[in-house]
């Protein structure tokens, strides 16, 4: 069984989902990254589906970039970094992965 990757973005400083956060997913192979998907978080802080659907999921290393700088600027808050990233290694024998991201500013 192959897995799927989803994410949930929460702004805990405001106590609500982070709406409109751009998220890019990259696959890493032999030190080279390749953009696989670009999504935006919705009113629930989710992306309305999988960032990486099960039919495209494979064991390997992935990076997710969360463009929180744009999100905070839209609220009138200046941040130091335009994004933060997470690098993960996933195995396809697990049915699904949900990365819940919480940030506070």
Buried (B, 14 or more C-beta within 10 A) or exposed (E): EBBBBBBBBBBEBEEEBBBBBBBBBBBBEEEEBEEBBEBEBBEEBBBEEBBBBBEBBEEEBBBBBBBBBBBBEEEEEEBEEEBBEEEEEBEEEEEEBEBEBEBEE
